[in-house]
């Protein structure tokens, strides 16, 4: 891991993200890097006062963008690595966070992979009042289903580590090792969601625009590198694929996430 880096730590609800984030911060501090940890669930009440169910999309967008601003503030104050833990399972969620960034700070996605049985066991063992409705097995299963559906996307666009076996400290060390193995250059993304291509590459009046955007969205959610163009039959790389590369390939790609209008 480099300095001035932001780590987005995600995983199944109840899977130990907070515990792992604290352990990872300790591991990084032991190597001489100042760290800060941001918990998205703790920011939600600040933006959604009077909304106890944590379900309002507009509030969540504000939380992600606010977390990005807070992370940049920490880095500007001398923090080397900021760990933001919470739900980063979709292009939209990562896009909301990136929308809040104003600098070309490196951002890395890390996911904890746990089985359903271990996730259920950890929730049952958690005596804190904060666990709330996720103690209901139906609710927890729904959240776990969202996580498993996102795994192809997480594998394609980040680092996925075993979050089930070993102590929190051992898992933290495995995160550092995995990130060091997968280090890549980072180029600032354009200031728009990954789901929105530049108009110069896919004009607003393009006859197949809606079909293309739908095919692109399906490929991103499935963690696939690209999709087949409905008109030409050619293979087209997704914006998520290009973003994971870290730099523009200068090939005029339709979904290039680096070019500005």
Residue pairs with C-beta under 8 A, 6 or more apart in sequence:
1 7
1 28
1 33
1 81
1 108
1 176
1 179
1 180
1 183
2 106
2 183
3 33
3 80
3 81
4 75
4 80
4 81
4 105
4 106
5 80
5 81
5 82
5 105
5 106
5 107
5 108
6 71
6 75
6 81
6 82
6 84
6 105
6 106
6 107
6 108
7 24
7 81
7 82
7 83
7 84
7 107
7 108
7 110
7 179
8 84
8 88
8 94
8 97
8 107
8 108
8 109
8 110
8 158
9 17
9 20
9 21
9 24
9 83
9 84
9 85
9 86
9 88
9 110
9 111
9 112
10 17
10 85
10 86
10 87
10 88
10 89
10 109
10 110
10 111
10 112
10 154
11 17
11 20
11 111
11 112
11 113
11 114
11 147
11 163
12 112
12 114
12 119
12 143
12 144
12 147
13 87
13 119
13 134
13 140
13 143
13 144
13 147
14 119
14 120
14 122
14 123
14 126
14 131
14 134
14 140
14 143
15 112
15 114
15 118
15 119
15 122
15 147
15 163
16 112
16 114
16 122
16 163
16 168
17 85
17 86
17 112
18 39
18 85
19 168
20 85
20 112
20 163
20 168
20 171
20 172
20 175
21 37
21 39
21 83
21 85
22 37
22 168
23 167
23 168
23 169
23 171
23 172
24 35
24 83
24 172
24 175
24 176
25 35
25 36
25 37
25 81
25 83
26 169
26 172
27 169
27 172
27 173
27 175
27 176
28 35
28 80
28 81
28 176
29 35
33 80
33 81
34 78
34 79
34 80
34 81
35 79
35 80
35 81
35 82
35 83
36 71
36 74
36 79
36 81
36 82
36 83
37 82
37 83
37 84
37 85
38 67
38 70
38 71
38 74
38 82
38 83
38 84
38 85
39 85
39 86
40 63
40 64
40 67
40 84
40 85
40 86
40 87
41 54
41 86
41 130
43 63
43 66
43 67
43 70
44 51
44 54
44 59
44 60
44 63
46 66
47 59
47 62
47 63
47 66
48 54
48 56
48 59
48 62
48 63
51 59
53 133
54 60
60 93
60 96
61 96
64 93
64 96
64 97
64 99
64 100
65 96
65 97
65 99
65 100
66 100
67 84
67 86
67 97
67 100
68 97
68 98
68 99
68 100
68 101
69 100
69 102
71 82
71 84
71 101
71 105
72 101
72 102
72 103
72 105
74 82
75 82
75 105
84 97
87 93
88 94
88 97
88 109
88 111
89 146
89 147
89 150
89 153
89 154
90 150
90 153
90 221
91 153
91 193
91 194
91 195
91 217
91 220
91 221
91 239
91 240
92 193
92 195
94 109
94 157
94 194
95 193
95 194
95 195
97 107
98 107
98 189
99 191
99 193
101 107
103 188
104 186
104 187
104 188
106 186
107 186
108 158
108 159
108 179
109 154
109 157
109 158
109 159
110 158
110 159
110 160
110 161
110 175
110 178
110 179
111 151
111 154
111 158
111 159
111 160
111 161
112 160
112 161
112 162
112 163
112 171
113 151
113 160
113 161
113 162
113 163
113 164
114 122
114 163
114 164
115 164
116 141
116 144
118 164
119 140
119 144
120 137
120 140
123 131
123 134
123 135
123 140
124 135
133 139
134 140
134 143
149 221
150 221
151 160
151 223
152 222
152 223
152 224
153 220
153 221
153 222
153 223
153 240
154 160
154 223
155 223
156 223
156 224
156 225
156 240
156 241
156 244
157 223
157 240
157 243
157 244
158 244
159 175
159 178
159 179
159 182
161 171
161 174
161 175
161 178
162 171
162 174
163 171
166 174
184 245
184 246
185 246
185 247
186 246
186 247
187 246
187 247
187 248
187 258
188 258
189 243
189 257
189 258
190 198
190 257
190 258
190 259
190 260
190 261
191 260
192 198
194 220
194 239
194 240
194 243
194 255
194 257
195 213
195 216
195 217
195 220
195 239
197 213
197 216
197 239
197 254
197 255
197 256
198 256
198 259
198 260
198 261
199 261
200 259
200 261
201 252
201 253
201 254
201 255
201 256
201 259
202 209
202 212
202 213
202 254
202 255
203 209
206 212
208 230
208 231
211 230
212 229
212 230
212 254
215 227
215 228
215 229
215 230
216 227
216 236
216 238
216 239
216 255
218 227
219 225
219 226
219 227
219 238
220 238
220 239
220 240
224 238
225 237
225 238
225 241
226 235
226 236
226 237
226 238
226 241
227 235
227 236
227 238
228 234
228 235
228 236
229 235
229 236
236 253
236 254
236 255
237 253
237 255
238 255
239 255
239 256
239 257
242 248
242 249
242 253
242 255
242 256
242 257
242 258
243 257
247 258
248 256
248 258
248 259
